[in-house]
């Protein structure tokens, strides 16, 4: 299965930063009409148990284990996920490293910083991060990772 080119494209980092800054919804602890800026060293990282050893998540809005959320996921060098799906769609932007994505490990393609990937709900796919990666993720439901066929 080939990935539709309309589902994947590269965004300049400045465009991503501008889009995130203009997002209309309020994040936890935010006051409407007031700016919020978080430096990378202010993110609170925790294990993303549903994903695998060494994979970390930093929630920016919501909580990944409870419902809709936005945040960052950090994959260690050489991490891999077999074919799996998620109950709700994911939108992700590669911040650093290389995020390989495809219908299965043999069909993964590399996406570097600034790349955008949309993964529909219940869409089987695999991913790997040979050099490690950090991605920004938005998901309308809680994070889960269902192995293919389940």
N, C-alpha and C positions, 0 to 999 in steps of 0.2 A: 504494500500500500504506500503510495507516495503522499507526501504532505502537500496540501493545497498551498500554492504560493500566496493566495489571498489571506491565509491564516498566519503567515509569517512575514515580517519585514523588519528593517532596521530603523530605529529612531535615534536621532542625534541626542546625546545626553542632555543638552540644554533644553530640548523640547520636552523630554521626560521631566526634568526638574521643574519647568514652567507649568506643565500639566498637573503635577502633584501639588504645587504651591497654590494653584487656582481651584483645586477640588472643593466643591461646595459643602460636603458633609463635615461635621465636627468630629474630631477624634476624642478619645477619652481624655478628660482633663482640659479640653480646649474650651474657650469661650468664643461664641460666634463673633466674627469681626476682628478677632485678635490673631496675630500671626503666631505660628509655632515653628521653631527650627530645632532640629535635633542633630547634634554632631555625632559622628560615628561612635565615639567613645562614650556616648550617653545611652546607647542601645543596651538593653538588658537581654542577654542571650541565655537560652536554656536548651536542653536536649529536645529534639523533635523525635520522640520515642516511636511514633508511627512510621518513621522513615528509615532509620538505620543508625548504626553506631557512628558517632562523630558528626552527625548532621545536627545543626543548631538552628533555632528560630528566634527572632527578635520581633515581637508584636509591636506595631506602632498604633494600630486601632483595633479594638475588639480583642478577642483571644482565640487563637487558632483551634483550641480544643473545645470551645463552647459555642461558636457560631461564626457569623461573618467576621472577617478580619483582613487586615492589610499588614504587611511587614516584610522582613527580610529572612531568607533562608540561606544558610552557609553550608556548602558541601565540602567535605575534605577531599584532598588529592586522591584520585583513583576510586572514588565512590561510584557505585552502580546501583540501579534499581531495575529489577526484572520487569516484565510486562505487568502493568497494573492500571487501575483507573481510580478516579475520585468521584464522590457523590455529587459534588457541585463543580462548576467550571472554575478554572484557574486562568488568570491573566498574569504573565510574568515578564519582567524585563531583566536582562542580564546586566548586572552592575560590574562584575569583574570575573575573570577566568573564562572558561569555556563550558557551556551547557550543551551537551549533546542530547538530541531529542529525535524520536522516530517511533514508528509503529512497533518496532522490536529492535533489539540490539544490532542486528545486521543492517538496519535501515536508518540508523541515527545519523543526523547531520549536525555539524558543529555550529553553534551560535555564540558569538562573542559579545563584548560589552556594547550596549545600546540595542541589542536585538530584542524583539518582542515575540512571545509565543502565547497563543491562546489554545487552551486544552479544554474542549467541551466536557460537560458532565458525562461520566460513564464511558469515556473514550479510552480504549486500551492503548497504552503507549509504554515506552521505556525511556530512561534517561541515564546518562553517565557524565561524570565530571573528571576527565583524566588529569587536569591541572588544578582541580578544585574550582569552586565558583561561588559567587554571591549573587542571588537573584532577589528582586523585589516582587512580591506576590500580592495579588488581590483575589479574594475568594468570597463568594456570597454565602457560603455555609461553612461549617467546621471542617477542619482538615482531616482527611482520612486517606488511607492507602490500601485499596482492595486488590489483592493479587488477581490476575486475569482468571476468568472462569468462576469467580466467587460473587 
